[in-house]
Amino acid sequence: MDDTTTDLLDRGRNRIEWIRSRMPLLAAVRAEFAGSQPFAGHRIGMSLHLEPKTAVLLEALAAGGAEIVATGNHGSTQDDTVAVLRDQGMTVFGRRDDSIDEHHANVARVLDAAPTMLLDNGGDLAAGVIARGAAAGILGGTEETTSGGDRLRSELAGRVPFPVFVINDSLLKAIGENRHAVGQSVVESFMRITNLMIPGRRFLVAGYGWCGSGVARYLRALGGKVAVVEVDELKAFEAALDGFRVGGMHDLAGWADVVITATGRPGIVGDDVVALLGDGAILANCGHFPWEIDVAALKAGAVAVRELDEAIERIDLPGGRHVILLANGRMVNLAGREPKGNSLESMDLGFLLQALSLERVATGAASLAPGAQPVPDDIDRLIARRMLAVMGAER
């Protein structure tokens, strides 16, 4: 073992030890799984952000008898976490600086291992299984994100013959993780990456779902001036009643100092929007896929592209204007500098949803309908009770 690997292991172990000590829900279920062994004989294939909180989830699944074969999502893998998981005997592919092609190859390697269950984030594994015609070997799985749930219900609709619990359909996750944790972590990441203040700055948040509404609320709580673009009339109505300025992207882009996308949809900020931005406007994305800001078109039309700092690029445009791009359009709270992601408490809750949903698949797949479906209500309510107890909310 060389010095670099030793340093990574030491750093990873120390970080995971701290995080593990603050995730009591996963600690309890890990002890339960060690006794019940719900995943004995199963190989869980995973594509999910590889960072210390995820490591604590994987430790719980492994304690329940699972063999783990995993990769991360593009741009968010943390190498010290990978080193620790490999040292624990798990098969883990990928590193932080993987190209998008290398990431796709890592997903393929997970599928080559013939998993019997999937822990997916963005639908890449499910889509790969269907494309390979290998669905017969899959008992079922989970999908973490809105983006992945959308793929299962559109691109893959009617083609997934096994049950998939969409974790993001959970109201518990929507409140605890998406609104509050994503809201907090995106704003915190913006401040850490740019070292800019929030008060008085004009922010345009594209999308007023659970994540976008959380971002907007946390920005306003810190003194930001916040406007919202939302194509769904009911969500736009909610944003207006919540006190935000609401309008169209073309109406508000020129007003904004900072544009943050949170829609899950491609092409939200394209050439037409960039043409309206003021000189020095900042672009950031918190959606799962790096497609909400059309980075390829933005850079193709640039006079020059310069890296000013880790996760900060200056894009010089024709006519003398420039814009700033954060984290190359990837998830700013996970792909940016010193990524921390969502709060420990929110991921303790969210990953317990993952663990118990996978347990339900392992023990009761025959009774479940195929395709995308919400987390069972009894799991949501059980976790809510456990979280309230941990918070001391009954006192």
Secondary structure, DSSP 8 states (H G I E B T S, - for coil): --HHHHHHHHHHHHHHHHHHTT-HHHHHHHHHHHHH-TTTT-EEEEES--SHHHHHHHHHHHHTT-EEEEE--TTT--HHHHHHHHHTT-EEE--TT--HHHHHHHHHHHHHT--SEEEESSSHHHHHHHHHT-GGG--EEEE-SHHHHHHHHTTTTT---SEEEEGGG-HHHIIIIIIIIIHHHHHHHHHHHH----TT-EEEEE--SHHHHHHHHHHHHTT-EEEEE-SSHHHHHHHHHTT-EE--HHHHGGG-SEEEE-SS-TTSB-HHHHTTS-TTEEEEE-SSSTTSB-HHHHHHT-SEEEEEETTEEEEE-TTS-EEEEEGGGSBHHHHSSS---S-HHHHHHHHHHHHHHHHHHHHHGGGS-SEEEE--HHHHHHHHHHHHHHHTTT-
